[in-house]
Every structure is written in C-alpha cells, then in structure tokens.
Amino acid sequence: MCLPSHRINLHPVKLLIAVSAAMASFAAMAPFGRSLIAAQDDIASVRIEVQVPEATPVDSQVYIAGNMAELGAWKPDHRSLQRREDGIFQIELRLPIGKEIEFKFTRGSWRNVEKDDLGKEIANRRIEVRSDLVFRCEVQSWADSQIVPASTATGNMKVLEVDSPFLKSPRRVTVWLPPDYEKRVDQRSGVLYMLDGQNVFDRSHAAFGVEWQADETMQQMIDGAKIKPWMIVAIDNSEHRVEEYTPT
C-alpha cells in the first residue's frame, strides 16, 4: 500500500521572507547570548585573608562588613570568615570587575570593630576589583581591646540611667549643662535633644571611636555670643537601633 506523497512548493518570495525572519530572530538573540558570556567574564574571584591579633579570644568569629550585599551590606555580623588551621581567617567572593569595594572587619558588633595599633579609628579598607586576586591584610587591634581612648568629654555633665517603660529597657542619658547653670536657677535654658547619645560628647563611648563634639561646639558658640546658653540631652541607642528609629 502506498501513501500519496506531497511535495511542498514554496514561492521564492515567501521563502526569502521566511529566511529573513529566521535571520532576524537569530540576530536578536545574539546580543543576549553575548551578554551572558560577558556577564561571566565581568566577574572576578576574590579571596580576602586576614591575620588577627594574638590577643583575639580563641573562640572569636570574624566578620566582614562592607558596601555590597556580598560583604554584608555594612551589617557587622552577617558575612563570616572561615578560620584556617594556621589561624588565618578568609572568605571567597565573586565580585563584579570594575567595582570598588569598601569594608572593615568585626567580631560581630561595631563595638568590637577593628582599630589601629593604638586603638584609634581607621579608614575603610578599599579594593578595586580588576581581576582574580588574593588580598592579604592584618587587624592591628579590636575596639574592645584593653586600649581604651581617653575621654574627650568637656564641661559640666550629668550621666543618668533612665528606665524607660516605653522603650522597655534602661537607657543611658547624658546631660550637658551650660556654664554657671547652677548659679542661674531662675533663668530658663533651651534644650537640644540628640539621639545616638554615646557619640555626642565622648570618643571613649562613641560606637566608632569618633565623637560629634557637641559639647565643644556649644561652648564655642556660647563664648562667642552666637547663641544663648542651652543644655544638651544625649540619649544612647541600644543594639536594637534600627527598630527603635523606624517603628512600623
């Protein structure tokens, strides 16, 4: 039994249109294919190795906090490093070529971020990613080490421990009083309230070891007759700072 055969006759013009459409589709797909290859070529393998001080507690975990999601997005306890048998901590990253990354090392909190050999604040570490690389560095000291910056608080201050039912936790409040405040009990003073109070007056309490010098600035303005005597009330934040400042 034979089945009838069918010959397909395609008009030359229609054939030309079909071929042109197929070539156009391929051309449209080509940039996409090239972009996928380029995307792979634009990524570098970066290994960061860090040596920590000998005085670092043996059970410590070291973290990297930086300006990309791969670096923890500046959160001090999100991207941990692995500890090798030789005591070096390291992390392997895949990062876009051409990107400049900034970062610091912590032991899980900004209160124990890395410092220099004198316990002072250091600039962010920076790397421009140009190709695969190994970046080796050393932590000189930690913020919670025995080296404590000298107090820089000036003027007449009162430190209070306030138990707030609203915040549901005790809070340190520092009050800076203008000169001769006790002698001017019959006069009113303006009040400036400042949050992140641990950063306002004293670098030895500041989260990053850098104070805002509100006490020195206020004193200079009063001495220069640029402002009437004001008092400053600085309220410390807690470890739940984001939740406290952005209630939902």
C-alpha positions in Angstrom: 0.0 0.0 0.0 1.4 3.3 -1.0 0.6 6.5 0.7 0.4 9.6 -1.5 3.4 11.8 -1.3 3.0 15.6 -1.1 5.6 18.0 -2.5 5.8 21.3 -0.8 6.2 24.1 -3.2 7.2 27.4 -1.5 7.0 30.6 -3.6 10.5 32.2 -3.9 9.3 35.4 -2.3 7.8 33.6 0.6 11.0 31.6 1.0 13.0 34.8 1.1 10.7 36.2 3.7 10.9 33.1 5.9 14.7 33.1 5.7 14.9 36.8 6.5 12.7 36.3 9.5 14.8 33.5 10.8 18.0 35.5 10.4 16.4 38.5 12.2 15.4 36.2 15.1 18.9 34.9 15.4 20.4 38.4 15.2 18.0 39.5 18.0 19.2 36.6 20.1 22.9 37.1 19.5 23.3 40.2 21.8 21.6 38.3 24.6 24.0 35.4 24.1 27.0 37.7 24.1 25.8 39.5 27.2 25.6 36.2 29.1 29.2 35.4 28.2 30.2 39.0 29.1 28.5 38.7 32.4 30.6 35.7 33.2 33.8 37.5 32.0 33.0 40.5 34.2 33.1 38.6 37.4 36.3 38.0 39.4 37.2 35.6 42.2 38.4 37.5 45.2 39.9 35.8 48.3 40.4 38.0 51.3 42.7 36.7 54.0 43.2 38.5 57.4 45.5 37.8 60.3 44.1 38.8 63.7 46.0 40.0 66.8 47.4 37.3 69.1 45.2 38.6 71.9 42.0 37.8 70.0 39.9 35.4 72.0 40.3 31.8 70.6 36.6 31.3 70.2 36.1 34.5 68.2 34.3 34.6 64.9 35.5 37.3 62.4 33.1 39.0 60.0 33.5 41.3 57.1 31.1 44.3 56.7 31.1 46.4 53.5 29.3 48.2 50.8 27.8 45.3 48.9 25.4 42.5 49.7 28.2 40.1 49.3 30.0 41.9 52.0 27.1 42.0 54.4 25.8 45.5 53.4 27.6 47.1 56.4 26.0 44.7 58.9 28.6 43.7 61.4 27.5 40.1 61.9 26.2 38.8 58.5 29.2 37.6 56.5 31.6 35.4 58.5 35.1 34.3 57.5 36.4 30.8 57.8 39.2 30.1 60.2 42.1 28.0 58.7 44.3 25.7 60.7 47.1 28.3 60.6 44.8 30.9 62.4 44.2 33.0 59.3 40.6 33.9 58.5 39.5 34.0 54.9 36.5 34.4 52.7 35.9 33.6 49.0 33.9 36.1 47.0 32.6 36.5 43.4 32.6 40.3 42.6 32.0 42.4 39.5 35.1 43.7 37.8 35.4 47.5 38.0 33.7 47.7 41.3 35.5 49.4 44.2 34.6 47.7 47.5 34.9 49.1 51.0 34.9 47.1 54.1 36.1 46.6 57.7 36.4 43.5 59.9 34.5 43.0 63.1 33.9 40.3 65.7 30.2 40.5 65.3 29.5 44.1 66.5 30.6 47.6 65.8 31.7 47.7 69.4 34.5 45.3 68.5 35.3 46.6 65.0 39.0 46.6 64.0 41.2 49.6 65.1 44.8 50.6 64.5 47.7 49.6 66.9 46.8 52.5 69.2 43.1 51.7 69.4 42.2 54.6 67.1 39.6 54.6 64.3 40.9 53.5 60.8 39.6 54.3 57.3 37.6 51.7 55.4 39.7 49.2 53.6 39.4 49.6 49.8 40.0 47.3 46.8 39.3 48.0 43.2 38.4 44.7 41.6 40.2 44.4 38.3 40.8 40.6 38.0 41.0 37.5 40.2 43.1 38.3 43.2 44.1 37.4 46.8 44.1 40.3 49.2 46.1 39.8 52.5 45.8 42.1 55.4 46.2 42.3 59.2 44.0 43.6 62.0 46.1 45.6 64.5 43.6 45.7 67.4 39.9 45.5 68.2 37.7 48.2 69.7 37.0 46.2 72.8 40.7 45.5 73.5 42.5 46.8 76.6 43.5 50.0 74.7 40.7 52.5 75.6 40.7 56.0 74.1 41.0 58.8 76.7 37.8 60.6 77.5 37.2 63.8 75.4 34.1 65.0 77.2 34.2 68.6 78.3 32.1 70.8 80.6 29.6 70.1 83.3 27.8 66.8 82.6 25.4 64.6 84.4 25.1 60.9 83.5 21.7 59.3 84.3 20.4 55.7 83.9 16.8 56.1 82.9 14.5 53.1 83.0 12.0 53.8 80.1 8.7 51.9 80.1 8.2 53.0 76.5 11.5 51.6 75.3 11.2 48.7 77.7 14.9 48.9 78.7 17.1 51.1 80.8 18.9 53.8 78.8 22.0 55.9 79.5 21.2 59.6 79.2 24.0 62.3 79.4 23.0 65.9 80.1 25.5 68.7 79.2 24.8 71.8 81.3 25.8 75.3 80.2 28.4 77.3 82.2 27.2 78.6 85.6 23.9 76.6 85.2 23.6 76.1 88.9 24.0 79.8 89.6 21.2 80.7 87.1 18.4 78.6 88.6 16.0 81.5 88.0 16.7 81.6 84.2 15.3 79.3 81.6 17.5 77.4 79.1 16.8 75.9 75.8 17.2 72.2 75.4 18.7 70.3 72.5 17.9 66.6 72.4 20.2 64.3 70.4 19.9 60.6 69.6 22.8 58.2 69.4 23.9 59.8 72.6 27.0 57.7 73.0 28.5 59.5 70.0 27.7 63.1 71.1 30.3 64.1 73.6 33.0 61.4 74.3 35.1 59.3 71.9 35.7 56.7 74.6 32.0 55.9 74.4 31.4 56.5 70.7 30.4 53.5 68.6 33.2 54.1 66.1 35.6 55.9 68.4 34.7 59.3 66.9 32.6 61.8 68.8 30.5 64.6 67.4 32.0 67.3 69.6 28.6 68.8 70.5 30.0 69.9 73.9 32.9 71.8 72.4 30.8 73.3 69.7 28.1 74.5 72.1 30.7 76.0 74.4 32.4 77.9 71.5 29.0 79.3 70.3 28.1 80.5 73.8 31.6 82.1 74.4 31.3 83.8 71.0 27.8 85.2 71.9 26.3 83.4 68.9 23.7 81.6 71.0 22.2 81.8 74.4 23.2 79.1 76.9 21.5 75.8 76.0 21.7 72.4 77.6 22.1 69.2 75.6 20.4 65.9 76.4 22.0 63.0 74.6 20.1 59.6 74.7 22.0 56.5 73.9 20.6 54.0 71.5 20.7 50.2 72.1 21.6 47.2 70.0 18.0 47.5 68.5 18.7 50.9 67.0 17.0 50.2 63.6 13.8 49.0 65.3 13.8 52.0 67.6 14.3 54.6 64.9 12.0 53.1 62.3 8.9 51.8 64.1 6.3 50.1 62.0 
